[in-house]
Amino acid sequence: MAGLCGNDAQWCLAQVKGAIDDDIAEADIISTVEFNHTGDLLATGDKGGRVVIFQREQESKSSPHHRGEYNVYSTFQSHEPEFDYLKSLEIEEKINKIRWLPQQNAAHFLLSTNDKTIKLWKISERDKRAEGYNLKEEDGRLRDPSTVTALRVPVLMPMELMVEASPRRIFSNAHTYHINSISVNSDAETYMSADDLRINLWNLEITDRSFNIVDIKPANMEELTEVITAAEFHPNHCNTFVYSSSKGTVRLCDMRAAALCDHHSKLFEEPEDPSNRSFFSEIISSISDVKFSHSGRYMMTRDYLSIKVWDLNMENRPIETYQVHEYLRSKLCSLYENDCIFDKFECAWNGSDSVIMTGSYNNFFRMFDRGTRRDVTLEASRENSKPRAVLKPRRVCAGGSKRKKDEISVDSLDFNRKILHTAWHPAENIIAVAATNNLYIFQDKIN
């Protein structure tokens, strides 16, 4: 693990999913990526309301170096576009988040949400069908009971494997504002959903009511100064959760203290450096993602220019800060004009919490090794990545300084090609990176 992010990083492109066309349909743009708890399934959601699940193939004994590839397992339409007639608002079908539930039996369950409605999906396999009904013909027509002269015992016959996705619960009408996060609790019975101003707690079995656990809506909306940007349950303690705000703060709440967690237990906030104060300070300090480490000891937050790692026992400052693309600080004005400054980048931990990953522009993504403090910039692209070939680290030359041969100038970065959504396999060095309508899967090279 230690050599993951230095010059000796050995990442290679394993697979690319998605069309190569230059003309990209808006509906095909990937909006969320999530591995399940074993890493054998990988789900993506897109702006067209579809969920595509990839399953990892079993490794063949004949070629042990060729690790299992991810192939399409199931595709289904999770959400449809809707219209709110009371507010005259269109509700997009775009999938904002997918979260897997811990597996309890042969079937898999996941939660998917758009701006307003959360759905619980069951993904199950069927490879047998019943034959020999008494009151039904084989083609499904009902038989006249008076013609039945003998009773048959139906038998299960093998059939071609079918993967079915069926909606088991629909959780709706609980959010006035757009849902930005869902998080499954470690008790595996409840989950929470967060919008701009409120966080609700749901039981997975009950769809017609939820409990409001955070409400930051002021009595007078003109006094509104911040919104909730992300929320997540602690991986081990079912009573603890955090939520981040557009003001760059993270609040940790304990549900044992009160039914309504408006008063936080801890407030994580770093004092602003007065020398960096500018017109854009408030915008770039807004936290776009917050993630607990697998151990539950740390959490990381992603703002526009950096990633911070916090120890849950220390609120006044982060223990680590990593600059993701500091060279963009001089470009904030043009990024504000083209709205890129409002992009919401996500972040991911590796399985042992030793390396963190997040996306950037020009289809670059960054990895930071917490032990060695080394970092690397890699690019998700078909052109620069031959399958199984080691990825070359990329470097950006800040404006003004002399550009070296293998560096790319900050002025030639493509801000339309951005990596907002990434996921890391829970146990292995396999990462999934969403670049517009393509899903790149990278793995560390086995010599």
C-alpha positions in Angstrom: 0.0 0.0 0.0 2.8 2.4 0.8 4.0 2.7 -2.8 0.6 3.6 -4.1 1.1 7.2 -4.8 4.7 7.8 -5.4 6.5 7.7 -8.8 6.4 3.9 -8.5 2.6 3.8 -8.5 1.5 0.9 -10.7 -2.0 1.7 -11.7 -3.3 0.4 -15.1 -6.5 0.7 -17.0 -8.5 -2.5 -16.7 -11.8 -1.6 -18.4 -13.8 1.2 -19.9 -17.6 1.1 -20.1 -19.7 3.4 -22.2 -19.9 4.8 -25.7 -17.0 6.5 -27.4 -19.2 9.1 -29.3 -18.2 12.7 -29.2 -21.9 13.6 -29.2 -22.8 12.7 -25.6 -26.5 12.5 -24.6 -27.3 14.3 -21.4 -29.2 11.2 -20.1 -26.0 9.1 -20.3 -23.9 11.2 -18.0 -23.0 9.2 -14.9 -24.1 10.9 -11.7 -23.1 8.4 -9.0 -20.8 5.3 -8.5 -20.9 2.8 -5.6 -19.3 -0.6 -4.8 -21.3 -2.9 -2.6 -19.8 -4.2 0.7 -17.9 -7.1 -0.9 -16.8 -5.2 -4.0 -18.3 -7.9 -6.3 -21.0 -5.5 -7.5 -20.5 -2.0 -8.8 -23.6 0.3 -9.4 -23.8 3.4 -11.4 -26.7 5.9 -11.8 -27.1 8.4 -14.5 -28.9 11.6 -15.4 -31.5 9.5 -17.3 -32.7 7.8 -14.1 -31.1 4.4 -15.0 -29.1 2.2 -12.7 -26.5 -0.1 -14.2 -25.0 -2.9 -12.0 -21.8 -4.5 -13.0 -20.8 -7.9 -11.5 -17.2 -9.1 -11.1 -16.5 -12.3 -13.0 -14.9 -15.2 -11.1 -11.1 -15.3 -11.6 -10.0 -18.2 -13.9 -7.4 -20.6 -12.4 -5.7 -20.8 -15.8 -4.7 -17.1 -15.7 -4.3 -16.0 -12.0 -2.8 -12.6 -13.0 -6.0 -11.8 -15.0 -8.3 -10.6 -12.2 -12.0 -10.8 -12.7 -13.6 -8.2 -15.0 -16.8 -6.3 -14.2 -19.6 -7.0 -16.7 -23.2 -5.8 -16.9 -25.3 -7.8 -14.4 -28.5 -5.8 -14.5 -29.9 -2.5 -15.9 -33.1 -0.9 -14.9 -35.0 2.4 -14.9 -35.0 3.5 -11.3 -36.7 6.9 -11.7 -38.8 8.7 -14.3 -39.2 12.4 -14.8 -42.2 13.8 -12.9 -44.0 17.1 -12.5 -45.1 18.7 -9.3 -48.4 20.3 -10.2 -48.7 22.2 -6.9 -45.4 24.0 -7.4 -45.2 23.9 -11.2 -41.8 22.2 -10.9 -40.2 19.5 -13.0 -38.6 16.8 -11.0 -35.6 15.4 -12.8 -35.1 11.6 -13.0 -31.3 12.0 -12.4 -30.0 9.5 -9.8 -28.2 11.6 -7.1 -27.0 8.8 -4.9 -26.9 5.0 -4.6 -26.3 3.1 -1.4 -26.1 -0.6 -1.0 -27.6 -2.4 2.0 -25.5 -5.1 3.8 -26.4 -8.4 2.2 -28.6 -10.6 4.3 -29.6 -13.4 1.9 -29.1 -14.4 -1.8 -30.7 -11.2 -3.0 -29.0 -7.7 -3.1 -30.8 -4.5 -2.0 -29.9 -0.9 -2.8 -31.4 2.5 -2.2 -31.4 5.0 -5.1 -32.7 8.6 -5.0 -33.4 11.5 -7.2 -34.2 15.0 -5.9 -37.4 13.9 -4.2 -38.0 10.2 -4.0 -36.0 7.3 -2.6 -36.5 3.8 -3.7 -35.5 0.5 -2.3 -34.6 -2.0 -5.0 -34.3 -5.8 -4.7 -31.9 -7.4 -7.2 -32.4 -11.2 -7.3 -31.6 -14.1 -9.6 -34.0 -16.7 -11.1 -32.7 -19.8 -12.8 -35.7 -22.1 -12.2 -39.4 -21.9 -13.2 -42.4 -23.8 -12.0 -44.2 -26.1 -14.5 -47.2 -28.4 -14.2 -49.9 -26.1 -12.7 -53.3 -27.5 -12.1 -55.4 -24.5 -12.9 -53.2 -22.9 -15.6 -52.1 -23.9 -19.0 -48.3 -23.8 -19.8 -48.9 -20.5 -21.8 -50.6 -18.9 -18.8 -54.3 -19.2 -19.7 -56.6 -20.2 -16.9 -58.1 -23.7 -17.2 -61.7 -24.5 -16.5 -61.7 -26.2 -13.0 -64.3 -28.7 -14.2 -61.9 -30.2 -16.7 -59.3 -31.0 -14.1 -59.4 -34.7 -13.5 -56.2 -35.3 -11.6 -54.0 -33.2 -9.3 -50.4 -32.6 -10.4 -47.5 -31.5 -8.2 -45.8 -28.6 -9.9 -42.1 -29.1 -10.4 -39.2 -26.6 -10.7 -37.4 -26.8 -14.1 -34.1 -25.1 -14.8 -34.2 -22.0 -17.1 -31.8 -19.4 -18.4 -30.5 -17.1 -15.6 -32.6 -14.0 -15.2 -31.7 -11.1 -13.0 -34.7 -9.2 -11.8 -34.8 -5.7 -10.2 -38.0 -5.0 -8.4 -38.9 -1.9 -6.3 -39.8 -3.1 -2.8 -40.3 0.3 -1.1 -40.9 3.9 -2.3 -40.1 6.6 0.2 -41.6 9.9 -1.0 -43.2 13.2 0.0 -40.8 13.9 2.9 -38.4 16.5 1.3 -39.3 20.0 0.3 -35.9 20.6 -1.1 -33.5 18.5 -3.2 -32.1 15.4 -1.6 -28.3 15.5 -1.7 -27.4 12.5 0.4 -28.6 9.1 1.7 -26.7 7.0 4.2 -27.6 3.5 5.6 -27.1 3.1 9.3 -24.9 0.4 10.8 -28.0 -1.1 12.5 -29.1 -2.1 9.0 -32.7 -1.1 9.9 -32.7 2.6 9.4 -31.2 5.2 6.9 -31.2 8.9 6.6 -31.8 11.3 3.7 -30.6 14.9 3.7 -31.8 17.8 1.6 -30.6 21.5 1.7 -32.2 22.3 5.0 -33.4 19.1 6.7 -32.3 15.5 7.5 -34.9 12.7 7.9 -34.5 9.3 9.5 -36.4 6.4 8.0 -37.0 2.8 8.9 -36.4 0.6 5.8 -39.7 -1.1 6.4 -41.9 2.0 6.8 -42.6 4.3 3.8 -45.3 6.6 5.1 -43.4 8.3 7.9 -40.0 9.5 8.7 -38.5 11.4 11.7 -37.0 14.8 11.1 -33.6 14.8 13.0 -32.1 18.0 11.7 -33.9 21.2 10.6 -31.8 24.3 9.9 -34.5 26.2 8.1 -34.9 29.7 9.7 -38.3 31.1 10.5 -37.6 33.8 7.9 -36.0 32.5 4.8 -34.3 35.8 4.2 -32.1 35.0 7.2 -30.8 31.8 5.6 -27.0 31.8 5.6 -26.0 28.1 5.0 -27.4 24.9 3.6 -26.6 21.2 4.2 -24.4 19.8 1.5 -23.8 16.1 2.6 -24.5 13.8 5.5 -23.3 10.3 6.6 -23.8 7.8 9.4 -20.8 6.6 11.4 -19.8 3.1 10.1 -19.9 1.5 13.6 -21.9 3.7 16.0 -25.6 3.7 15.0 -26.4 6.8 17.1 -23.7 9.1 15.4 -23.8 11.0 12.2 -22.2 14.0 10.6 -23.5 16.6 8.2 -21.5 19.3 6.3 -22.5 22.8 5.3 -21.9 25.3 2.6 -20.0 27.4 5.2 -17.2 24.8 5.4 -18.2 23.3 8.8 -19.0 19.8 9.8 -21.4 19.0 12.7 -21.3 15.7 14.5 -24.6 14.8 16.2 -25.6 12.1 18.7 -29.2 10.8 18.4 -29.1 9.7 22.0 -28.9 13.3 23.2 -32.2 14.5 21.7 -34.9 13.6 19.2 -34.1 16.7 17.2 -30.4 17.1 16.7 -30.3 20.8 16.1 -27.6 21.1 18.8 -24.5 19.3 17.6 -22.1 17.4 19.8 -19.1 18.5 17.9 -18.3 21.2 15.4 -15.4 20.7 13.1 -14.2 24.0 11.6 -10.8 25.4 10.6 -10.2 29.1 11.1 -9.8 30.9 7.7 -6.4 32.1 6.7 -6.8 35.9 6.4 -4.1 36.0 3.7 -6.2 33.8 1.4 -9.4 35.8 1.9 -11.1 36.8 -1.4 -14.5 37.3 -3.0 -14.7 33.5 -3.6 -13.7 32.4 -0.1 -17.2 31.4 0.9 -17.9 29.6 -2.3 -14.7 27.5 -2.3 -15.0 26.7 1.4 -18.4 24.9 0.8 -17.9 21.2 1.5 -19.1 19.0 -1.3 -18.6 15.6 0.3 -17.9 14.1 3.7 -16.8 10.5 4.3 -16.0 8.5 7.4 -13.0 6.2 7.3 -13.7 2.5 7.4 -12.3 2.4 10.9 -14.6 5.2 12.1 -11.7 7.1 13.7 -11.3 9.8 10.9 -13.4 11.6 8.4 -12.5 13.5 5.3 -14.1 16.5 3.8 -13.7 17.8 0.2 -14.1 21.5 -0.6 -13.4 23.1 -4.0 -9.6 23.2 -3.8 -8.6 20.7 -1.1 -9.3 17.6 0.9 -9.0 17.6 4.7 -8.7 14.6 7.1 -10.1 15.1 10.6 -9.6 13.1 13.7 -13.0 12.8 15.4 -11.4 13.6 18.7 -10.0 17.0 17.5 -12.4 19.6 16.3 -10.3 22.8 16.0 -8.3 21.8 12.9 -7.8 19.0 10.5 -4.8 16.6 11.0 -4.1 16.6 7.3 -4.7 18.9 4.4 -4.1 18.0 0.8 -4.2 20.5 -2.1 -6.1 19.0 -5.0 -5.6 21.7 -7.6 -4.1 24.7 -6.0 -3.1 26.0 -9.5 -6.8 26.9 -10.0 -6.7 29.6 -7.3 -5.7 32.2 -9.9 -8.5 31.0 -12.2 -11.4 31.3 -9.8 -12.9 34.3 -11.6 -13.3 32.4 -14.9 -14.4 29.3 -13.0 -17.1 31.4 -11.4 -18.3 32.8 -14.7 -18.6 29.3 -16.3 -20.2 27.9 -13.1 -17.5 25.3 -12.6 -16.8 26.8 -9.1 -20.0 25.2 -8.0 -19.0 21.6 -9.1 -19.4 19.1 -6.3 -16.4 16.7 -6.2 -16.7 13.5 -4.2 -13.9 11.7 -2.4 -13.1 8.0 -1.4 -11.0 6.1 1.0 -9.1 2.9 0.1 -9.9 -0.2 2.1 -7.2 0.3 4.8 -7.8 4.1 5.1 -4.2 4.8 4.0 -4.9 6.4 0.7 -7.6 8.9 -0.4 -8.8 9.8 -3.8 -10.8 12.6 -5.4 -11.4 14.0 -8.9 -10.3 17.1 -10.8 -10.7 18.7 -14.2 -9.3 17.5 -17.6 -10.4 14.0 -16.5 -7.6 14.0 -13.9 -8.0 12.3 -10.6 -5.7 12.6 -7.5 -4.5 10.1 -4.9 -2.8 11.0 -1.7 -0.9 8.5 0.4 -1.4 9.5 4.0 1.7 7.6 5.3 4.3 8.8 2.9 2.6 12.2 2.1 3.2 11.5 -1.6 0.5 12.2 -4.2 -0.1 11.4 -7.8 -2.3 12.8 -10.6 -3.6 10.3 -13.1 -5.8 10.7 -16.1 -8.9 8.7 -17.2 -8.7 8.6 -21.0 -8.9 6.0 -23.7 -6.2 7.8 -25.8 -3.5 7.9 -23.1 -4.2 4.5 -21.6 -3.6 1.2 -23.3 -5.2 -1.7 -21.4 -2.9 -3.2 -18.8 -0.2 -0.5 -19.4 0.9 1.4 -16.4 -0.6 4.9 -16.2 1.9 7.8 -16.4 1.5 10.4 -13.7 0.4 13.8 -15.1 1.6 17.2 -14.0 0.1 20.6 -14.3 2.2 23.7 -14.7 0.8 26.7 -12.9 0.5 29.9 -14.9 3.7 32.0 -15.1 6.3 29.3 -14.4 8.2 27.6 -17.3 6.5 24.5 -18.6 8.5 21.3 -18.6 8.2 18.7 -21.4 5.7 16.4 -19.8 3.6 19.1 -18.1 0.3 20.4 -19.2 -0.4 24.1 -18.9 -3.2 25.2 -16.6 -4.6 27.3 -19.5 -5.1 24.2 -21.6 -7.1 22.2 -19.1 -10.6 21.2 -20.3 -13.1 22.2 -17.6 -15.9 20.3 -19.3 -14.1 17.0 -18.7 -14.4 16.6 -15.0 -14.3 13.7 -12.5 -16.9 14.2 -9.9 -17.7 10.7 -8.9 -15.2 8.0 -7.8 -15.3 4.8 -5.8 -12.7 2.4 -4.3 -13.2 -1.3 -3.9 -13.6 -2.0 -0.1 -10.7 -4.6 0.0 -8.6 -4.4 -3.1 -6.8 -1.8 -5.2 -9.6 -1.5 -7.8 -11.1 2.0 -8.4 -14.1 3.1 -10.5 -13.9 6.6 -12.0 -16.9 8.2 -13.7 -15.8 10.6 -16.6 -19.0 12.1 -18.2 -20.7 9.1 -19.8 -17.8 6.6 -19.4 -16.9 4.4 -16.4 -13.2 3.7 -16.1 -12.0 0.8 -13.9 -8.4 0.8 -12.9 -6.4 -1.7 -10.8 -2.9 -1.9 -9.5 -0.6 -3.8 -11.8 0.4 -7.3 -10.8 3.9 -8.0 -12.0 
